[in-house]
Amino acid sequence: MSDDRPPEGSGVPAQRATDGPPATPDVPPTPDPSSMPSPPAAPQGPPTPAMPARYPNFVAYGASPPPPRGYPPSIPGQQSGSGGSTSGRSGLGLWGVIAVATIVSLIVGSFAGLAGYVVGQAVDSTSSTSAATNAAPAPQPSTIPSDPIPADQMPESVSEMVASVLPGVVSIAIENQDERGSGSGFVIRPDGYILTNNHVAAPAADGGSLRVFFENGDSADAEIVGRNSAYDLAVLKVDADDLPVVRLGDSDAVTVGDLAVAIGAPLGLQGTVTAGIISSLDRPVTAGGQGEMAYINALQTDAAINPGNSGGPLLNSAGQVIGVNSAIATLAPTFTGDAGSIGLGFAIPVNSARRIAEEIIATGDSKTPIIGVTLDTSYNDGGSRISEVNAGGPAEAAGLRGGDIITALAGRETTDSTELVVAIRDFAPGDTVSVTYLRSGESQTVDLVLGGSEDIG
């Protein structure tokens, strides 16, 4: 059993803001949820603190603020003044919730006592690790357009680039039996495949509905092809042909200072364009929703990203996607209508998103890389201490043991469990990575072949 998600009662933030905040966490910033509930209504509870000690002044918000008075509803066609909720929750969308937590919110296995969590797969006393759990998926040929743009076709300005990309960026209306909200996405194949965040699509996974709105005014019902909660990604499908596609770029080629342009539907304002730069690389960030935490090796940008931008593209100067907008951090200490972008936005690198999307399109699901250990989350002396090695898993095959302290993965220093998980997620099942660890005070390095755990989000 290996779904890399927390069990009930493990300290995971509540799915609704009414349940109040969990304990102050210990991990980096924070989610930008994708929903925008319709007309104004009072918020229903305090936001959840979601920042690590190294960012003590930050508080993250997952619940979207009410739209400005007089602003049209987020769902096209919704009656102005009609409630966005039929269950008395005053319009707070199911997906507009706090989606971050401390590292212990990824606890799977035993919560009492050691309070360890599994990196990549759960330890289930009733079932052994299957061979399929640790097997890497067979490589799939790419079906998503990502060809380099010829030099003579490079846009000469941001406005020219935006004009070429906007037709492929969509807003997404989500509705279930209780509530409704909106998010963003973009077309990745002309035959109707659209990429967005898992926390945008998840509320429609069990009986809800999705409708996609294009820049030209067209709209179509969408279905969920597959979701990966570990990466906070989902692929949707509409019944259409010859759709304009937003081409994918190469996130590995991104450098600090590069132009970054975000397009989406913040607060339901479709086609909103903001620009900035890439502020930093490899930021460990959490995003997602209850029970579906995503650990992201994020691109950081100061391009304004707000609730409703989730799932939209972050673009380079050529108009190619370099990231999927997913999270924001904010300084606001309380939930107010003013909470929003302070220039700290985070996007899922497109190279990871491409792999997940291609697997979902090919098979309906995707795999998350694992090393197959349980970590001791009480350990805080630098690195990540292994409490248990999963039988038959990648770590056991590489010779790792309980008590070893992992200090680096693929040459990247990992000072805590969060950074280790994020570093692992930057690779794919089947990749060989070096693992540096301390055993009895002596530093050693081994090669480890990452396993793959099926994500059933």
C-alpha positions in Angstrom: 0.0 0.0 0.0 1.7 3.2 -1.1 -0.2 6.3 -1.8 2.0 8.9 -0.1 -0.8 10.7 1.7 -1.6 11.3 5.3 -4.2 9.3 7.2 -7.1 10.9 9.1 -6.1 12.4 12.4 -2.5 13.0 11.4 -2.5 16.7 11.8 -3.5 17.5 8.2 -5.1 20.9 7.8 -8.9 20.8 7.6 -10.6 20.8 4.3 -12.8 23.7 5.4 -11.7 27.0 7.0 -14.3 26.5 9.7 -12.3 23.9 11.4 -9.6 26.3 12.6 -5.9 26.2 12.3 -3.6 23.3 13.1 -0.4 23.6 15.0 2.2 25.9 13.7 4.1 24.0 11.0 7.7 23.6 10.3 7.8 23.6 6.5 8.1 26.2 3.8 5.4 28.5 2.3 2.1 27.6 1.3 -0.6 27.2 -1.1 -2.3 29.3 -3.6 -5.7 27.6 -3.8 -7.5 27.9 -7.0 -11.0 28.7 -6.1 -12.9 31.8 -6.0 -16.3 31.5 -4.3 -19.0 33.6 -5.7 -20.5 36.7 -4.1 -19.1 38.3 -0.9 -19.6 36.6 2.3 -17.9 36.6 5.7 -15.0 34.2 6.1 -15.7 31.2 8.3 -12.7 30.8 10.5 -9.0 31.7 10.8 -6.4 30.8 8.3 -3.8 28.3 9.1 -0.2 29.3 9.8 1.9 27.6 7.3 5.4 28.9 7.4 8.6 27.3 8.7 10.8 28.8 11.4 13.1 30.3 8.8 10.2 32.4 7.5 8.7 33.3 10.8 6.7 36.3 9.5 4.8 34.5 6.8 1.3 33.1 7.1 -0.2 31.2 4.2 -3.8 31.2 3.1 -5.7 28.6 1.2 -9.2 30.2 1.4 -9.9 32.7 -1.3 -11.1 36.1 -0.1 -14.6 37.2 -1.2 -14.7 38.9 -4.6 -14.9 42.7 -4.7 -18.4 44.1 -4.3 -20.1 44.5 -7.6 -17.7 42.1 -9.3 -19.4 39.4 -11.5 -19.5 35.9 -10.1 -16.6 33.6 -10.7 -18.8 31.0 -12.5 -20.0 32.4 -15.9 -23.8 32.4 -16.0 -24.2 32.3 -12.2 -26.9 34.7 -11.0 -25.5 37.8 -9.4 -26.2 37.7 -5.7 -26.9 34.0 -5.5 -25.0 32.1 -2.9 -22.0 30.1 -3.9 -22.8 27.5 -1.3 -25.9 25.4 -0.6 -24.7 24.2 2.7 -24.4 27.4 4.7 -20.7 27.8 4.4 -21.0 31.3 3.1 -19.3 30.7 -0.2 -16.0 29.3 0.9 -15.2 26.8 -1.9 -14.2 23.3 -0.9 -11.0 23.8 -2.8 -10.3 27.3 -1.4 -8.8 25.9 1.7 -5.5 25.8 3.5 -3.4 23.2 1.7 -0.2 23.2 3.7 0.9 21.6 6.9 4.0 20.6 8.8 6.2 17.8 7.7 4.4 15.5 10.1 1.2 15.9 8.1 2.7 13.4 5.7 2.6 10.8 8.5 1.7 7.4 7.3 2.2 4.2 9.2 2.5 4.8 13.0 1.6 8.2 14.3 2.0 7.5 18.0 5.4 7.4 19.6 8.1 7.9 16.9 5.8 9.8 14.6 7.6 8.9 11.5 6.4 9.3 7.9 7.1 7.3 4.9 9.0 8.9 2.0 7.1 7.5 -1.0 5.1 4.6 0.4 3.2 3.6 3.5 4.2 0.7 5.8 1.1 -1.4 6.0 1.1 -4.2 8.5 -1.5 -6.0 6.6 0.2 -6.1 3.2 3.8 -6.4 2.0 5.4 -4.2 -0.6 4.5 -5.5 -4.0 6.9 -5.7 -6.9 4.8 -3.3 -8.8 5.2 -0.7 -6.1 8.9 -0.5 -6.7 8.9 -0.9 -10.4 9.6 2.0 -12.7 7.1 2.7 -15.4 8.1 2.1 -19.0 9.1 5.2 -20.8 6.3 6.7 -23.0 6.9 8.6 -26.2 6.1 12.3 -25.7 2.7 13.3 -27.1 2.7 16.9 -25.8 4.0 19.6 -28.2 7.2 21.1 -26.8 9.3 21.8 -29.9 11.7 24.7 -29.7 10.4 27.9 -31.2 12.5 28.9 -34.3 14.4 32.1 -33.9 12.5 33.9 -36.6 9.2 33.1 -34.7 10.3 34.4 -31.3 8.0 37.1 -30.0 9.5 40.5 -30.0 7.6 41.8 -27.0 5.7 40.5 -24.0 2.4 41.7 -25.5 3.1 39.8 -28.7 4.0 36.7 -26.7 0.8 37.0 -24.6 -1.4 37.4 -27.6 -0.1 34.1 -29.0 -0.6 32.2 -25.8 -3.9 33.5 -24.4 -6.1 31.4 -26.7 -4.7 28.2 -25.1 -5.2 29.4 -21.5 -8.6 28.6 -19.9 -10.6 29.3 -16.8 -12.2 26.3 -15.1 -15.5 26.4 -13.3 -15.9 23.7 -10.6 -19.2 22.7 -8.9 -20.3 20.0 -6.6 -23.4 19.4 -4.6 -22.3 21.9 -2.0 -20.3 24.7 -3.6 -18.7 26.2 -6.6 -15.4 27.9 -7.5 -13.0 28.5 -10.3 -9.4 28.0 -11.3 -7.1 28.1 -14.3 -5.5 25.7 -16.8 -4.0 25.5 -20.2 -4.3 23.3 -23.3 -1.4 20.9 -23.8 -2.8 18.9 -26.8 -5.0 20.0 -29.6 -7.4 17.1 -29.1 -8.7 18.5 -25.8 -6.2 17.7 -23.0 -5.8 20.4 -20.4 -3.3 20.6 -17.5 -4.3 22.2 -14.2 -3.7 21.7 -10.4 -5.1 18.7 -8.6 -6.5 21.0 -6.0 -8.5 22.7 -8.8 -10.0 19.5 -10.1 -10.3 17.4 -6.9 -13.6 18.9 -5.7 -15.3 17.6 -8.9 -13.7 14.1 -8.6 -16.7 12.6 -6.7 -19.8 13.6 -8.5 -19.0 17.2 -9.2 -18.8 19.0 -12.6 -16.1 20.9 -14.5 -16.6 23.4 -17.3 -13.8 25.0 -19.2 -14.1 28.5 -20.6 -11.8 29.6 -23.5 -10.6 33.1 -24.3 -12.7 33.3 -27.4 -15.9 32.8 -25.4 -16.4 29.1 -26.2 -17.0 26.7 -23.3 -17.2 22.9 -22.9 -17.8 20.3 -20.2 -14.6 18.6 -19.0 -13.9 15.3 -17.4 -11.0 14.3 -15.2 -8.5 12.0 -17.0 -6.3 11.5 -14.0 -4.8 13.2 -11.0 -1.6 13.1 -9.1 -1.9 14.6 -5.6 1.8 14.2 -4.8 2.6 16.8 -7.5 -0.7 18.7 -7.3 -1.4 18.1 -11.0 -4.5 16.9 -12.9 -5.3 16.4 -16.6 -8.7 17.2 -17.9 -10.3 16.4 -21.3 -12.9 18.3 -23.3 -14.5 16.9 -26.5 -12.8 19.2 -29.0 -10.3 19.1 -31.8 -7.8 21.6 -33.2 -7.5 23.6 -29.9 -4.8 26.2 -29.6 -1.9 24.7 -27.6 0.4 26.3 -25.1 3.8 24.8 -25.7 5.9 23.4 -22.9 9.5 24.7 -22.3 12.4 23.4 -20.3 12.3 24.3 -16.6 15.9 23.0 -16.2 17.0 25.8 -18.4 15.4 28.5 -16.2 17.8 30.8 -14.3 17.2 33.4 -11.7 16.4 36.8 -13.3 14.6 35.3 -16.3 11.3 36.9 -17.4 8.3 35.2 -15.9 4.7 35.8 -17.1 1.7 34.4 -15.3 -1.7 34.0 -17.0 -4.9 32.9 -15.4 -8.2 33.8 -13.8 -7.5 35.3 -10.4 -10.8 36.0 -8.6 -12.5 34.9 -11.8 -10.9 37.6 -13.9 -10.2 35.5 -17.0 -7.2 36.3 -19.1 -5.3 38.2 -16.4 -1.6 38.7 -17.3 1.1 39.6 -14.8 4.8 39.7 -15.3 7.9 39.5 -13.2 11.1 37.5 -13.0 12.2 34.1 -11.6 13.2 35.0 -8.1 14.7 31.7 -7.0 14.9 28.0 -7.9 14.4 24.8 -6.0 12.2 26.2 -3.2 10.7 23.4 -1.1 7.0 24.3 -1.0 3.9 22.4 0.0 0.5 22.8 -1.8 -2.7 20.9 -2.4 -5.6 20.0 -0.1 -6.6 17.8 2.8 -5.1 14.4 2.5 -3.5 15.3 -0.8 -0.4 17.2 0.2 2.0 18.0 -2.6 5.7 18.6 -2.1 7.1 20.9 -4.8 10.6 21.7 -5.9 9.2 25.1 -6.9 10.2 27.9 -9.1 9.7 31.2 -7.2 8.5 34.3 -9.0 7.4 37.8 -8.1 4.9 37.8 -10.9 1.6 38.4 -9.2 -0.2 35.2 -8.5 -3.6 35.2 -6.6 -6.4 32.8 -5.7 -7.8 31.6 -9.0 -4.4 31.6 -10.7 -3.9 28.0 -9.6 -3.3 25.7 -12.6 -2.4 28.4 -15.0 0.9 28.7 -16.9 4.1 30.5 -15.8 5.8 31.4 -19.1 9.2 32.4 -20.3 9.9 35.1 -22.8 9.3 32.7 -25.7 5.8 32.0 -24.5 6.6 28.5 -23.4 5.4 27.0 -20.1 8.1 26.7 -17.5 5.8 26.1 -14.5 2.3 25.5 -13.3 1.2 28.1 -10.9 0.3 26.5 -7.6 1.1 28.3 -4.4 1.5 31.8 -2.8 2.8 33.1 0.5 1.3 36.2 2.2 2.1 38.3 5.2 -1.5 38.9 6.3 -1.9 37.7 9.9 -5.6 37.3 9.6 -8.0 36.4 6.8 -9.1 39.6 5.0 -10.2 40.6 1.6 -6.8 42.2 1.1 -4.9 38.9 1.4 -3.2 38.1 -1.9 0.0 38.4 -3.8 3.0 39.9 -2.1 5.4 38.9 -4.8 6.0 35.4 -3.5 4.5 32.9 -6.0 5.5 29.3 -6.6 5.1 27.1 -9.6 5.6 23.4 -10.3 8.5 23.0 -12.7 7.2 22.0 -16.1 9.6 19.1 -16.6 7.9 17.3 -13.7 4.5 18.4 -14.9 5.2 17.1 -18.4 6.1 13.6 -17.2 3.0 13.4 -14.9 0.7 14.6 -17.7 2.1 12.2 -20.3 1.7 9.2 -17.9 -1.9 10.2 -17.1 -2.8 10.6 -20.7 -1.2 7.3 -21.6 -2.5 5.2 -18.7 -5.0 7.3 -16.6 -2.6 7.4 -13.6 1.0 8.2 -12.8 3.8 7.2 -10.5 5.6 9.2 -7.8 9.3 8.4 -7.1 10.1 6.8 -3.8 13.1 5.6 -1.9 11.2 3.3 0.4 12.0 4.4 4.0 10.2 5.8 7.0 11.8 8.9 8.5 12.0 9.9 12.1 10.3 13.3 12.2 11.4 14.0 15.7 15.0 14.3 14.5 16.1 17.9 14.0 19.9 17.8 14.0 20.5 18.2 10.3 19.5 15.7 7.6 16.8 13.0 7.7 17.2 10.0 10.0 15.8 6.7 8.8 13.7 4.9 11.3 12.7 2.0 9.1 13.7 0.7 5.7 10.9 -0.9 3.7 11.5 -4.6 2.8 12.2 -5.0 -0.9 12.3 -1.3 -1.5 15.0 0.8 -3.3 16.7 1.9 0.0 17.1 -1.7 1.1 18.6 -2.6 -2.3 21.1 0.2 -2.0 22.2 -0.9 1.5 20.6 1.8 3.6 19.6 0.9 7.2 17.5 2.2 10.0 19.5 4.9 11.9 21.3 6.2 8.8 21.0 10.0 8.4 20.5 11.1 4.8 22.3 14.4 4.2 22.2 14.8 0.4 20.4 13.4 -2.7 21.9 13.7 -6.1 24.5 16.1 -4.7 21.9 18.4 -3.3 22.1 19.0 0.4 18.9 18.1 2.3 18.9 19.6 5.8 15.5 18.2 6.8 12.8 15.8 5.8 10.9 18.3 3.7 13.9 19.1 1.5 14.6 15.3 1.1 11.0 14.7 -0.1 11.2 17.7 -2.5 14.5 16.5 -3.9 13.2 13.0 -4.6 10.1 14.5 -6.4 12.4 16.3 -8.8 13.2 12.9 -10.4 11.3 10.1 -12.0 10.8 6.4 -11.0 13.7 4.5 -12.5 16.2 7.3 -12.2 19.5 6.5 -10.4 20.4 9.1 -7.8 23.3 9.3 -5.3 22.4 9.2 -1.7 24.8 10.6 0.9 24.3 9.6 4.5 25.9 9.3 7.9 26.4 6.0 9.6 28.1 6.0 13.0 29.4 9.4 12.2 31.0 8.4 8.9 29.8 9.9 5.6 29.1 7.4 2.8 27.5 7.7 -0.6 25.6 5.0 -2.6 23.6 4.9 -5.8 19.9 4.2 -5.5 17.4 3.4 -8.2 14.1 5.2 -7.4 11.0 3.1 -7.2 7.6 4.2 -8.3 4.4 4.4 -6.1 1.2 4.8 -8.0 -0.7 7.9 -7.0 -4.4 7.4 -6.9 -5.4 11.0 -6.1 
